[in-house]
Amino acid sequence: MWAAGQSESESDANRVSFAKATLEGCIDGAIGNYVLIDRAGASYRLAGNPEQLKAYVGDTVRVTGVVTPVAQTPGAMSEGTEMRPTLSIVSLQKLSSVCNDSNELP
């Protein structure tokens, strides 16, 4: 329930937008902290089954999922620290068993 007096524009500003995306890149990480690094060098925290993701570390993959952007709250303890958007995995396809310089943009 919205607080009395809260305008619609304030509630719109507080909404987090979600976007479906298909990204290609390399999976890195360990022990439940996995990231996808795309060809442009952007990184996304992966939300999915850690046991399944562990099997793809070091592989080039295509991931389809829902991207949740980083929501910065002014004055929050995390302010100023490195944060990544989250990619909640819907599907994952292995493209290659290696991640190397050929995965970078031409």
N, C-alpha and C positions, 0 to 999 in steps of 0.2 A: 504494500500500500504506500502511495506517495504521501510525503508530508504536505500538510496544508500550506499553500502559498508557493509551492515549487512550480515554476513555469515549465512549459513543455520544452522550451529551448534548453533549459538546464538538464532535463532528463535525456534529451537527445545527445548532449555533449558527454554524458556519462556512459552511453552505450558503447559496447565493444563490438566491432564489426568482424564477422567471420567470412572467409572466402575459401571456396573450394579451389584447389590448385593441383597441378601435376608438375613435379620437379624431378630433375635428374641431377645426381651428384654422388658423392662418396659418404659412406657412413663411418663415423669415428666415435670413439668413446669406450666406456667400460662400466660394469657394475650398475646398470640401470640409468646411466647418464649418457644417452646416445644422441648424436647430432648428425644432421645431414648438411654437408657443405656443397652448395651448388656450383655450377661452372663459373659463375661470376664472383665466387668467394663469399657469398652470403651464407650464414649458418642458421639452422632451425633446430630447436630442441624437439626430439621425436617422442611422441606419446604413443605407446603401443606395448606389445608383449616383450619385456626385456629379454626373455630366453630366446625368442625368435630373432630379435634385433641383433643379439650377440653373434649369431651365425653369419650376419652380413657385414661385420666390421671389416673394413679394408676393401669392400666391394663397391663397384659402381652400380647404382640402382635407379629405378624410376619409381617414385612414390606419389600416389594420389591420396589426398587427404584434405583436411580442413585446417587452414592457417588461422591461428588466433594471434593477433598482434600483441606486442608488449604494451601493457597499460601502465603508464607512469603516473603515480600519485604524488603530487607535490608534497615534499616534507617526509616522504616515506623513507624508511631506513635503506631501502634498495636504491634510492635515488643516486644517480651518478655511477652505479656499478654496471658492468656489462650484462645485458640481458638479451635473450633471443626470443623471437616469436616461436610459438609452439605449432608443430605440424602433427595433428592427430591422424594417424594412418588409417586409411580405408583399404588401400591395396598397395602391395610392394612387389616389384619385379626386378630380379637380378639381371643386369645388362652385361657385366664383366666381373671377373674375379680379381681385378686389380684397379687401384686408383693411382694414377700417375699424371705427369704433366700433359698428357694428351687429353685429359679431361678439362683443361683450362680453355678459356675462350681463345679463338684464333686471332 
